[in-house]
Amino acid sequence: MAGSWYAASRAALAADVDAHLAGAGRAVSLPPMAIIAPHAGLRYSGPVAACAYATVRGGRYRAAVLVGPSHAAAFHGVSVWPSGAWETPFGPVAVHEPMARALAEETPLVHEDRSVHVREHSLELQMPFVARLLPDVPIVPLLMGRQTRGTAEALGRALARVIGAAAPGRAGEEVLLVASSDLSHYEDAATAAALDEVVLRHVESLDAPGLMAALEREPRHACGGGPLVSVLLAARLLGASRARVLRYADSGDVTGDKSSVVGYMAAALW
């Protein structure tokens, strides 16, 4: 997606990311254990994503686990990119191979299939912020196929077990969970806001079961509902006790067209 959804050159991308971060400010003092960020083109969702990523500045993380939905490929379970590095305009970002391997060993739902990542944007659109703000932090890319209750909940529990059991790095380091999701798609702004408010409410309540039930009743709430449930559940099991929606917006705030919008949310969990 480099050169279309975000700038392909290091200098241009740095200018874009830094401008979004400057506009976001920083509304919290304690780095979170998990964030939620959208994944549209940087022009559209970058201002909202920046509000989530601004909270990780100053945090000490030994890994960033990225959980996103598959838009281009339908498959069962969760595909992990198990080794090597992901290239970005800021340079390569290494994969945390021990954690990727541990997740695959923890549940058979996590498996390797690099082919489903090739055309996918939900994880790639997190990388401009990850590589800019956390350049030395390795990643664990996880792409969810069919977003069933069983898959979302099993992944959340597996993440909690693996992260909870992992040997820490330097003192004070944590694992950052990142859920990648846009909200409702191509509704008028008023309808979108009503649909999206359901997701915002469940996120702020740290209510993974309630969100899963809402998604089963109405899938239009979010394209990455399964990843949201997984990260909310994992964070709760790892001790998160509060969440905060940092910003809500829609694509019409950029385009000026409120007749058909995509909703975006930034949130942080502690």
N, C-alpha and C positions, 0 to 999 in steps of 0.2 A: 504493500500500500504506500510505500515511500514514493514521493513525487506526485501523489494524487490526494490521499487522505491526510498526509502530513508532509512537511518539507523533506527532501532527500538529502540536502546538504547539512553538514554539522552546524555551520554558522546560522543558516536560516532557521533551522529547527530550534537551536538554542534561543534565538531571538523570540520565536513564537512561544515556546514553553515558558521562558522567563517573563514574558509579558503577561501570560495568563496567571502565573504565580504571583506576580506583583499585584494584579487585580484582585486576587483571592485574599491577600493578607494572610493572617493566621489567627483563627478565632479560638484556639485551644492552647494549653500550655504543656499538656502531657502527651507524648507520642502514643498513638493508638496501637492495639494489637491487630486490628482489622479495619479496612476501609472498603467503601463501595464507590465505584466510579463508572461513568458511562464510557461508551466505545465508538461513538460516531466520529466523523472526520473532525480533525482538531479544531477547525474553524467553528464548528457547531457546538461540540460538547466540551471543548478544551476549557472554557471558562468555568464550567461546573466541575470537571475532573480535577482542575487545579485546586479547588477548594478542599477536596479530599487529600490530594497529595501534599498540599502545604502543611498538613498536620504531621507528616512524617519527618519533616526537617528537624534535625537534631536528635532523631531517634537512632538507636543502635540495634541493627537487625542482622541476624546471621543468615537469613534467607527470606525471600519473598515468594509466597505461594500464590500463583495467579489462577483463578478459576473462572472460566468463561463458557458461554454457550456456543455450540456449533450451528452456524447458519447454513453452511454449504454442504455438509455431509450428514446423513442420518445414520446413526449407529447406536449400539447398546453400550451402556457404561460410560467410562471416562478414559480418554486417551492422554497418557502422560508422554511428554517429550523427555526421554530418559538421560540424555548425556550431551556433551559438547557445549555449544554456546549459540546464542541467538545474535545475529548481526544487527546493529543499529547504526544510524548516522553518528552516534557518539562513541562507537566502537562495540566490540563484542561483549555480551553479558553471559557469563558462565551459567550452566545449569548445575544445581546442587544435586549431584548424582546420588549420594547416599540417601537423601530424603526421597528422591524420585523412586529409587529402588525399594525403599522401605514401604512406601505407599502401595506399590504394585504387589509387594509381598503381604501386605496387611489385608487386602481385599481383592478378589478376582475381578471385581468391576473395574479396577484400574489396570489398564493394559497399554502396551505400546502399539501405536499405529500412526507413524509420522505423516502418512499421506493425508489424513483428515485435517491436518494443520495447514496445509499448503495454501489453500484459498481462503482461510479464515482470518477475520480481522479483530475478533473480540479480545484476544490476548495481545496481538501486535499493537493495538492502539493504546495499550497501557505502557508500552515500552518507551515512548518519548519521555514520560515522566519518571519511570523507574530508572532508566539509564542516566537521566540528568541528575536526579536527586540521590540515587543509591547506586552509584557506578560500580562499587566493589561488592555489592550484595548479590549472591547467586540467586537464580530463580528456579521455581518448579512450575512449569507450564502444564495446566490441566484443562482439557477441553471436554465438556460434557455433551454427550449425544442426546438421546431421548431423555427428557427431563422428568422422569417419573419420581414419585415419592420414594420408592425403594432406592433408586440411584442417589438422589439428593441426600437422603438421610444416611445411607451407608457411607457416602463420601465424607459427610460431616463428622461422623463418628470415627472414621479412619484417620482423618486429619487430626482430630483431637488426640487419638492414641499415639500416632507417630510423632506429632509435635511435642506432646507431653512427655514421651519417653526419650526423645532425642537428647543427646549430650549437648549441653550448652557450649557456646563459643566463648568469647571473652566475657568477662563479668558484665552483667547488665544487658546482654544481647537477647533479643527476642526474635520470634518468627512473625513476619507481617503477612496476614491473610488479605488478599485482594479479590473482591467479587466484582466481576465485570458485567454490567447490565445496563441497557437502556430500559425505559419504561414503556408506556403505551405507544403505538405506532399509527400515524396517519388518521388520527381523529381530530376534530376541531378542538381548539384549545380548552374550551370549557369541559367537553367530554373527557379529554385527556387528563385534565386536572382532577376530575372526580375519580377516574380509574386509578390514577397515580397516588392519590391520597390514601388509598387502601394499603399500598405498599409502604408508603412513608410511615403510616401508623404502626404497622407490624414491625418495621425495622426499629423504630424508636422504642418499641416495647420489647425488643429482642425476642420476638415471638415467631420462631421458625415454624412450629406446627400450625399456627394461625395463618401465616403467609402461605404455607403449602396448601392448606385447605382453600384459601381464597384463589390461588392459582388453578386449582383443580376445578373450581366453579367457573372461573373466568380467566382463560389463558392470556387474554389481551393485556393483563396488568403489566407484564414485563417479558422481554425476550430472553432474559437470563434469570428467570425466576428460580430455576433449579440451583444454579450457583449461589444465588442470594440465600436460599434455604441452607445450603451446605455450610456457607461461611458463618451465618448466624448461629447455626447449631454448634459448629466447632468452637466458635468464640465463647458461647455459653458454657460448653463443657470444659473449656480451658480457663474459665473464671471471669469472663466479661460480665459486668453487672449494669452497664449503662451504654446507651447509644445516642447519637445526636445526628439529625439530618442537618447538614451544613448549608446546603443550597438546593433549591429546586428551580428548574427552568424548562423551557421547551425550545425546539428549533425555530419557532416563530419569533423568538426574541432576537435571533440573528437575521433571519430572512425577512421579517416583517409580515409573513403570511401566516395568519392564525387559523386558517381554514383546514389545514392538514399538517399536524405537528408530530414530532417525536419527543417524548418526555425524558428528562435527564435528572438524576439525583446524585448528590455527593453526601456521604455519611461516614462517620467514624465510630468505632466501638472500643471500649476500654474494659 
